[in-house]
Amino acid sequence: MDTYFLMQLINGLSVGMIYALIAIGFTLIFGVLNVVNFAHGEMYTIGAFAGLVCINMIHAPLAIIIVAALVAGGLSGIGLERIAFKPFRRFQDEASLKSRAMREATLLSSLAVSIIIKEVIQHFFGAEMQTIPGQYMLNNPIQVGPLSLSSGQFLILGSSILMLGGLQYVLYHTRIGLSIRAISNNPLGAKYVGLSVDKTIISTFAVGSMLGGAAGIMVGLYYGAIFPTMGFTPSIKAFVAMVMGGLSSIPGAVICSLILGVCESLATNYLTQGWSDMVAYSFLIVTLIFFPQGIFGSRRERV
Amino acid sequence: MKRLFTAFVVMAVLCVASTALAEKIVKLGYSLPLTGSHAQYGEVFRNSALMQLESFNKSGKLKGAKVEIDFQDSKSDPKEAINIARKFNDDDEVVGVLGDFTSTVSMAAGRVYAQAGMTQLSQTSSHPDFCKISNCQFRNITTQAFEGPFVVKWATGLGYKKFAIIAIQNDWGISAATNFANALKKDGGEVTSLEYFNPGNRDFRAILTKVMRDKPEALYLCMMYEGGALLLQQKHQLGIDVTSFGTSSLYSPKLIELAGPSADGLYLSTTFMPDSPEPHVVAFVKGYVKRYGSFPNMFAAQAYDAVGIMLAAIAKVGPDVTRKTLRDAVAATKDYPGVTGSTSFDPETREPVKGLARMQVSNGAFQLVN
């Protein structure tokens, strides 16, 4: 094993961590809460643009910019829930709550919101990649022996661990986590025992979208690429990771994100990079055929 | 009865008078990506086209008629572009079409335009096969068959013989990479590796790590400026220190803005220099900055000239222009004095004949080199 493979491994892990960063918030809403949400990529974009506006207007330090992205993500998450999801919970009778059609209709409504958000951002900022002041870029080389790492990789690694740990704690050791799990398991039952379905769903959206927003600004600064359609590709990869991980498992999604990233990067050694997307999609197909519960899934029968 | 008759006469006279007074409209179509992943290019095309169109209509070069451009959003999707092409073909008022942006999309739509004998002038499609579709296809950009050998000659002159090529995986990227590779082999050089990446890819670290294992003397980058900026940054971060050459598509002030100091040292060729002292280029750059608040890039200039060539051909034929006469007039274009240099179309192949300028990025600016 020469440094070449080690370097490719690091390249892969850094890509995987970016997928993981998005997959965490995505899995919380989509998988854990069991709500079909295709606008998560736009929360990521909004976070990045909010951070960028902050950089350009007040030249704040990085920590404040991440806070701004968190706030922007959270607020737009609440807005998204209000526009695209709440109207579908209008009917509270048993049949509607059990209806898959009602739940899956949000696939279209969230997709519509995602398109609108993209177009609005493009209208105001233009479709081009935005210029980011050099001192904010998280791309400073850090040389470790023969390997070159970058400052952004450490930040992204750190925040992934923090988010993962924090969410696991919230989900399994707090009351709100318990109610999220209860609602995802059986919304009607949760209602009968007196849980406020609305409040829990809104707060899950807020938290998930906050994480999405923070991911957006960090990845944007790491790549130096902030533009209206930036959320699309990574959220597809995050979706694949979530399905592989078994939909409801956040650690599963994170591990699968890393596997995806490393495989894509090692695959460039044998295939041309143009084919590396194939890696992600063949993983998706293999998972769906051979592990219909996902690699780390247990609770639900089928992905 | 008599009053009714007078009323009729008055109405008839009014009708005739109004058609005589209303100027004839000559309609052009423009198929371009206004949304989707290439929307940023479509935006500048439209900006330039509107500028060129307004000054043409004001100039009075076409007596008794006004030209209009119908912009249609192709989303850079061949399926959409084909639908747009059918729509333009069916609209008898449309005499000629501009666009689309990428070769893949333009070629898909080109076959449809060919059926209706509709002139299609693309500002940027540089795939070798584009002009071969029919005698209706024209382009205002030199092809990779011209640019690749040009850069090879320049690079081998500077002593670079071993190249790794990194190219975007689409019709244009493949033709850019293969034309360069073939010319390099002919000149006795060596291609250490040829890597394609998917459009929309943002992470070049794996590719860069891989191509550097074969120790090339220089890189040749066949991609758009946004990908180029990311690649150059990541190359800098990985501590890779080899010279890079690039295709003319990397030429944009935005490349330097996005890549910062990582862009220093990049060599590339181009047809358009915004700091050129020539008066018509200065006027274009000033006008564009005033109107849109940003500097025009090479894509803006390409579109500006493409529209200009089309309008000049219309002016030559006059207000009664048809699809047939417009095609012949465009084909006869000779030494059109555009902002991307003077352009003529080869009577045989319809390929544009242009000059290229050589540039290098140094201290955060594009500088002409010899």
Interface residues (C-beta under 8 A of the other chain):
Chain A: Y4 M7 Q8 N11 G12 S14 V15 E119 Q122 G126 A127 E128 M129 T131 I132 G134 M137 N139 N140 P141 Q143 S148 S150 Y223 G224 A225 F227 T229 F232 T233 E264 S265 T268 N269 T272 Q273 G274 S276 D277
Chain B: T35 G36 S37 A39 Q40 G42 E43 Q169 E195 Y196 F197 N198 G200 N201 R202 D203 R205 A206 I207 T209 K210 R213 E226 A229 L230 Q233 Q234 H236 Q237 L238 G239 K254 E257 L258 A259 G260 P261
